[in-house]
Amino acid sequence: MVLPAAQREPRAAGAVREGYTCSWRGDASYFSIEAEGERETDAAWCYPHMDDAAIARIGVDAREYVAFSPAVSVIAS
């Protein structure tokens, strides 16, 4: 699932980890999520610094979106 960063609950995400570079999208930022006493490490990620070439390659400006692992259930409020 992918949704705009503006729709993400800010307190749901933990520390941000940098370190992976996708050849298509650029540098990724990972978030750990804590809910109901459980922590899922690297459960969400985004590419906040995509360059114009990356946007052209994938056909979407995904800088403002956060993707979630299938291990995460996202519930709309």
Phi and psi restraints in degrees (value plus and minus 20) as a CYANA .aco file:
   2 VAL   PHI    -150.4  -110.4
   2 VAL   PSI     114.0   154.0
   3 LEU   PHI    -163.7  -123.7
   3 LEU   PSI     138.2   178.2
   4 PRO   PHI     -80.3   -40.3
   4 PRO   PSI     123.8   163.8
   5 ALA   PHI     -77.8   -37.8
   5 ALA   PSI     -51.9   -11.9
   6 ALA   PHI     -84.3   -44.3
   6 ALA   PSI     -41.9    -1.9
   7 GLN   PHI    -113.0   -73.0
   7 GLN   PSI     -24.6    15.4
   8 ARG   PHI    -100.2   -60.2
   8 ARG   PSI     116.1   156.1
   9 GLU   PHI     -91.4   -51.4
   9 GLU   PSI      93.7   133.7
  10 PRO   PHI     -78.4   -38.4
  10 PRO   PSI     -55.9   -15.9
  11 ARG   PHI     -99.6   -59.6
  11 ARG   PSI     -25.1    14.9
  12 ALA   PHI     -98.8   -58.8
  12 ALA   PSI     -42.2    -2.2
  13 ALA   PHI    -120.3   -80.3
  13 ALA   PSI     120.3   160.3
  14 GLY   PHI    -113.7   -73.7
  14 GLY   PSI    -166.7  -126.7
  15 ALA   PHI     -81.5   -41.5
  15 ALA   PSI     127.7   167.7
  16 VAL   PHI    -115.9   -75.9
  16 VAL   PSI     114.9   154.9
  17 ARG   PHI    -138.4   -98.4
  17 ARG   PSI     111.1   151.1
  18 GLU   PHI    -120.4   -80.4
  18 GLU   PSI     146.9   186.9
  19 GLY   PHI     122.6   162.6
  19 GLY   PSI     -34.3     5.7
  20 TYR   PHI    -129.9   -89.9
  20 TYR   PSI     114.9   154.9
  21 THR   PHI    -138.7   -98.7
  21 THR   PSI      97.9   137.9
  22 CYS   PHI    -105.9   -65.9
  22 CYS   PSI     112.7   152.7
  23 SER   PHI     -86.4   -46.4
  23 SER   PSI     -39.7     0.3
  24 TRP   PHI    -113.9   -73.9
  24 TRP   PSI     -57.9   -17.9
  25 ARG   PHI    -132.4   -92.4
  25 ARG   PSI     -38.8     1.2
  26 GLY   PHI      84.2   124.2
  26 GLY   PSI    -174.6  -134.6
  27 ASP   PHI     -95.2   -55.2
  27 ASP   PSI     113.0   153.0
  28 ALA   PHI    -121.0   -81.0
  28 ALA   PSI     128.1   168.1
  29 SER   PHI    -135.2   -95.2
  29 SER   PSI     112.5   152.5
  30 TYR   PHI    -129.9   -89.9
  30 TYR   PSI     127.7   167.7
  31 PHE   PHI    -143.4  -103.4
  31 PHE   PSI     120.6   160.6
  32 SER   PHI    -116.2   -76.2
  32 SER   PSI     122.4   162.4
  33 ILE   PHI    -137.7   -97.7
  33 ILE   PSI     114.2   154.2
  34 GLU   PHI    -136.9   -96.9
  34 GLU   PSI     111.6   151.6
  35 ALA   PHI    -174.7  -134.7
  35 ALA   PSI     116.9   156.9
  36 GLU   PHI      30.8    70.8
  36 GLU   PSI      20.0    60.0
  37 GLY   PHI      59.8    99.8
  37 GLY   PSI     -17.8    22.2
  38 GLU   PHI    -133.6   -93.6
  38 GLU   PSI     128.1   168.1
  39 ARG   PHI    -141.1  -101.1
  39 ARG   PSI     110.2   150.2
  40 GLU   PHI    -133.1   -93.1
  40 GLU   PSI      90.3   130.3
  41 THR   PHI     -96.4   -56.4
  41 THR   PSI     118.7   158.7
  42 ASP   PHI      34.2    74.2
  42 ASP   PSI      21.1    61.1
  43 ALA   PHI    -104.4   -64.4
  43 ALA   PSI     -33.2     6.8
  44 ALA   PHI    -162.9  -122.9
  44 ALA   PSI     132.9   172.9
  45 TRP   PHI    -172.5  -132.5
  45 TRP   PSI     141.3   181.3
  46 CYS   PHI    -170.9  -130.9
  46 CYS   PSI     147.9   187.9
  47 TYR   PHI    -143.8  -103.8
  47 TYR   PSI      59.4    99.4
  48 PRO   PHI     -93.2   -53.2
  48 PRO   PSI     -31.2     8.8
  49 HIS   PHI    -144.3  -104.3
  49 HIS   PSI      19.3    59.3
  50 MET   PHI     -83.8   -43.8
  50 MET   PSI     118.4   158.4
  51 ASP   PHI    -111.3   -71.3
  51 ASP   PSI     152.4   192.4
  52 ASP   PHI     -79.4   -39.4
  52 ASP   PSI     -55.9   -15.9
  53 ALA   PHI     -85.2   -45.2
  53 ALA   PSI     -59.4   -19.4
  54 ALA   PHI     -86.1   -46.1
  54 ALA   PSI     -61.7   -21.7
  55 ILE   PHI     -82.3   -42.3
  55 ILE   PSI     -61.8   -21.8
  56 ALA   PHI     -85.5   -45.5
  56 ALA   PSI     -59.3   -19.3
  57 ARG   PHI     -82.7   -42.7
  57 ARG   PSI     -65.1   -25.1
  58 ILE   PHI    -114.4   -74.4
  58 ILE   PSI     -31.0     9.0
  59 GLY   PHI      58.5    98.5
  59 GLY   PSI      -8.6    31.4
  60 VAL   PHI    -165.1  -125.1
  60 VAL   PSI     116.0   156.0
  61 ASP   PHI    -104.4   -64.4
  61 ASP   PSI      76.1   116.1
  62 ALA   PHI    -116.0   -76.0
  62 ALA   PSI      -5.8    34.2
  63 ARG   PHI     -82.0   -42.0
  63 ARG   PSI     -48.1    -8.1
  64 GLU   PHI    -118.5   -78.5
  64 GLU   PSI      -6.8    33.2
  65 TYR   PHI    -132.7   -92.7
  65 TYR   PSI     130.6   170.6
  66 VAL   PHI    -140.3  -100.3
  66 VAL   PSI     110.6   150.6
  67 ALA   PHI    -120.0   -80.0
  67 ALA   PSI     127.5   167.5
  68 PHE   PHI    -140.0  -100.0
  68 PHE   PSI     122.8   162.8
  69 SER   PHI     -82.8   -42.8
  69 SER   PSI     130.6   170.6
  70 PRO   PHI     -80.8   -40.8
  70 PRO   PSI     -36.4     3.6
  71 ALA   PHI     -93.7   -53.7
  71 ALA   PSI     -29.9    10.1
  72 VAL   PHI    -124.3   -84.3
  72 VAL   PSI     111.7   151.7
  73 SER   PHI    -119.0   -79.0
  73 SER   PSI     102.3   142.3
  74 VAL   PHI    -122.9   -82.9
  74 VAL   PSI     103.3   143.3
  75 ILE   PHI    -134.8   -94.8
  75 ILE   PSI     102.4   142.4
  76 ALA   PHI     -90.7   -50.7
  76 ALA   PSI     120.6   160.6
